[in-house]
Amino acid sequence: MVREMTDKLERCLREGKLAKEGLQPDLVKSELNAAESDLETATNSLSEGNFKWATVQAYYSMFHTAKALVLSRGYREKSHACLSIALKELFIDAAVLESKHFTRFRDCMSLREDADYGLVYSETSAKTAVDWAAEFLEDAKTAIRAP
């Protein structure tokens, strides 16, 4: 079934913050590798008690996971906001991934901003972010392999 794009997604394309570029499997793989690396670093930071960096790194794992997903549909993002819009449109609204991943991606973005700019973070929020990133990455890998 062909779905029409939302106004938000069309605006991202029109403004050049999202581009239709066709499939680039090497870039998808590179983004998944970056997501795995950031997740491993976040896990290490968490175990060392460095909760700020665990939070920041967990977000970037989710960011690279989202980029891999969007790339797997032939789009390249050029803004965090448009990446979020594309993730929702291409994967959540299309029922490829559960809606919790979109919510968690946005929530983790806020946790990262709080940790980076407000110096507000905790062991609990860092652990939550790392757990979310791990689950998102695993579900994304499955979604990318699916036709």
N, C-alpha and C positions, 0 to 999 in steps of 0.2 A: 504494500500500500504506500503510495506517495503522499507525504505530508507537506503542507505548506510551512515555510519558515515563519517564525515569529517576527514581529516588528523589531524586537531587540536583536535577534540574530542578523536580520537584514541590515540593521543599522551598523552592527559591527563590521559586516562585509563592506558596506558602502564607505565607512570611515577608514577602511584599511587596517582595522584592529584585529581582523580575522581574514584569512585569505584561503580560497579554494585552490589547492596546489596539486591535487592528485596524491595517490598513495606513494609513500616513501618508506618502505619497510626498514631500511637501515636507520632512519631517524626514529622510528617507533622503538626499535631495539635499543638505540642509544638512550632514549628517554627512560625506558624501563630499567636499563642499567644504572642510570643516574638515580632513579627512585629507589632501587635496591641499595645502592651505596649510601644515600642519605638516610635510609631507614636503619641500616647497620650502624652508621655513625650516631644516629639519634638513640638507638638502643644502648650503645656504649656510653654515651653521655648520661643517659638515665641511670645506668648502673653505677656510674661514677658520682652521682649526685649533682650533676650539672644540669639542673632542670630548665634553665633558660634556653640553653643550646639544644637540649633534647626537644623542646617545643618548636624552636625555629627549624631544626633539621627535619622533624616529623612533618611540618607544613611543607617544606620543600620536597620531601618524598611524595607527598600528596600532589603537589604542583606538577612534578615530573610525571607522575602517574596519569594525571588529567591530560597533560600534553600528549602523552603516548596514546591515550584513548582518542583524542580529537584528531591527532595525526593519522590514526588507523582508519579514520573516515575521510581522509583526504583534505583536512583543513589544518592550517598553521595559525596559532594564536600570536597576537602581538600586544596583548594586555591581559592582566590577571582577571579583570572584570569580564572581558569577552571570552576568556577561557571558561569561566564559570557559566556563562550563558550557553556556550557551545556544549559543555558537559551536560547541562540540564536538558537542552533541546535534543541532542543526539543520543543520549544514553538513558536519562531518567524518564523524560516524556515518552520516549520510544520503548520504555519498559525493558531495556537491556540490562540496566543495573537498578538496584533498589534505591528508593529516594533518600534513604539514610546517608548514602555516600555524598550526595549533593549537600545535604544539611551539614554533615560532618566536615566537608571540604570548606564550606563557608565559615563554620564555627572554628575550625583550626586556623583559618586565615586570621580571624579575630584574636585567637590565642597567641598567634605569632606576633601580631601587631602589638598586643598588650605586653608581651615579653620583651620585644625589641624596643618599643617606643615608651612604654609606661613602666618598664621593669616590674611588671606584675606577672607572676608565675608561681607555680607550686609543684610539688611532687605529684599530686593527684592530677593536675591538668597536663603535666608532661607525660605521665603514664597513659592517660586517656588519649592524647594526641598520637603517641607512638602506637598504641593499640589500633586506633582508627586507620593510621597510615598502613599498617601491616594488612589489615583486612581489605582495605581499598585496593592495595596493590595486587593481592591474590585474586580478588573478584575481577579486577581490570584485566589481568592476564587471561582469565577465562573468557571474558567478553571480547577481547581482541582475537583470540583463537576461533571464536564462533563466527560462522558465516554472516 
